Amino acid sequence: MARAVAGRPLYWTCAYLVDGLLIDTGCERTAGELVAALDGSDVTQVVNTHHHEDHVGGNTAIAARFGVRAQIHPLGIERSRQPDAHLPLYRRVVWGRPVSYDPQPLGDQIATDRYAFRVLHAPGHSTDQVVLWEEREGWLFSADLYLGERVKYLRRDERLDDSLESLRRVAALPVGRLFCGLGAVIDDGGRALRAKLSYWEEVCRRVAALHAAGRSAVGIRRALLGAEGFMHWVSAGDFAKQYLVDQALSINAGGSPGGAPGHPERAAT
């Protein structure tokens, strides 16, 4: 699903329907189309993998049509009830304003008639993110834990240390088919997860080496990842390659990357 401008989609998000279980509901901009696409389907449960507006935007419409209240990790309940009133402009344009919603708390397991999913807390992209693991089938619904193997940007509020720990735990599972938050279906999901983990670990190692050689944070980013690109400018700095470098530096120093990094184009020191 995506909002289209002049017939071109701005950014994809997705929902998966598995044996009556709807995993995520997309953005508010496409809620009506999602309900129409599900016409005639049997939706008996809804899970939000996390509280971001491109994953929960159809909750109200789905509840009205199917009478099903979405579930979310307990850490996402208040964020769903009181969504960010100061959402960055690009997110409002692409996905729409977040709508207040009162979800149910999600437990450690969720079952359908045919499948049993383990709910695995996988923070980093957000504090409340979960992935769903169907062990018998080897399926992993990865939310935004996996969106590609060589991700060079972080969002301002993401935490690299938590993401690395989540990737290590989930990549250790015997994952077969992976269903990612952008709609890609990858048959060798375990390999894809390990490749992303390996790439970020290599970035951390190279950041440490360049820092030891006396490079500034901005110089390291330019050497490893290049100039800030389209994602940085269109998001007004909410996404940046510099955040990946800054948080890798903090991890290598034994600190916590919890604070928002400085401006990506700050002067080198």
C-alpha positions, -999 to +999 in steps of 0.1 A: +000+000+000+012+035-007-001+070-012+003+079-049+011+113-063+007+117-101+002+080-102+035+072-085+037+056-051+056+075-025+067+047-001+054+012+003+040-004+034+021-036+037-002-059+056-003-097+057-034-119+062-027-153+074-055-177+084-077-149+098-048-130+114-041-096+099-005-084+106-004-046+105-030-024+088-009+001+068-013+038+068-044+060+073-041+072+036-049+037+024-073+024+051-103+025+029-086+006+002-073-020+026-109-026+039-121-030+003-092-054-005-102-076+024-139-077+015-151-113+017-121-123+039-123-136+074-104-113+097-106-126+133-074-111+148-052-081+142-017-075+154+003-043+150+040-050+149+047-015+164+030+018+168+043+038+138+016+053+117+024+032+086+016+001+105-015+011+125-033+036+103-060+012+092-069+000+128-101+021+131-114+012+097-106-025+102-123-025+136-154-008+122-157-033+093-147-066+111-153-059+148-118-068+157-096-048+181-059-047+173-033-060+196+002-044+202+031-049+225+024-033+259+051-006+253+031+006+223-003+010+240+002+046+253+018+056+220-012+043+202-037+061+226-017+094+224+001+095+190+027+121+183+010+154+176+041+168+161+048+142+134+073+154+109+058+169+077+071+141+054+054+114+075+021+133+075+023+137+037+033+101+029+012+082+055-012+106+071-017+118+107-017+091+133-052+084+147-058+077+184-066+041+190-070+019+221-054-015+213-053-046+234-020-058+250-002-085+230+010-116+247+039-139+240+019-161+216-009-158+191-027-188+176-050-192+146-068-223+136-038-236+116-008-218+130+010-209+162+031-177+163+057-168+189+057-130+196+093-119+199+101-085+212+126-069+187+133-033+197+156-009+180+135+005+152+110+013+179+108+003+216+077-017+211+085-036+178+077-073+177+083-100+150+061-130+146+077-164+143+059-196+131+083-223+140+067-252+122+066-234+089+098-214+094+080-182+087+091-149+101+070-117+098+099-093+104+081-059+107+108-032+102+136-053+117+146-063+082+140-039+053+172-047+033+206-061+037+227-029+035+208-002+053+229+029+055+204+052+072+190+054+107+160+074+118+167+100+144+149+079+172+162+045+163+187+027+185+215+008+168+225-012+199+190-026+204+186-033+167+219-053+166+208-073+197+174-080+181+190-091+149+214-114+167+185-131+185+162-134+155+190-144+130+198-174+153+164-189+146+160-214+117+141-189+095+130-200+062+106-176+045+108-140+056+079-115+051+093-080+055+076-047+064+079-034+028+062-063+013+092-083+001+090-121+006+124-137+009+127-175+007+161-177+025+152-153+053+179-165+077+206-157+052+191-122+047+190-115+084+225-126+089+236-105+059+221-074+074+236-081+108+270-088+092+269-055+073+261-034+104+287-052+124+313-045+097+302-008+097+309-007+134+343-022+130+353+002+102+339+031+122+361+021+151+392+018+129+387+051+113+381+068+146+413+053+160+431+067+130+419+102+139+390+107+115+361+129+127+325+116+128+316+134+096+348+123+079+340+087+088+305+090+074+319+104+041+345+077+038+322+048+046+288+058+034+292+088+012+272+120+012+238+123+027+212+115+000+176+117-009+163+101+023+180+127+044+168+157+025+132+146+019+129+138+057+144+171+067+171+153+085+149+127+103+168+100+084+206+102+081+237+081+074+254+102+101+231+087+128+244+052+119+280+064+123+273+084+155+256+055+172+284+031+160+309+054+176+289+054+209+286+017+209+324+013+203+330+037+231+309+016+255+282+043+257+245+044+249+233+060+217+200+070+233+202+107+227+194+123+194+226+128+174+237+162+163+231+177+129+245+154+102+264+182+085+279+197+116+315+210+112+342+184+114+365+186+144 
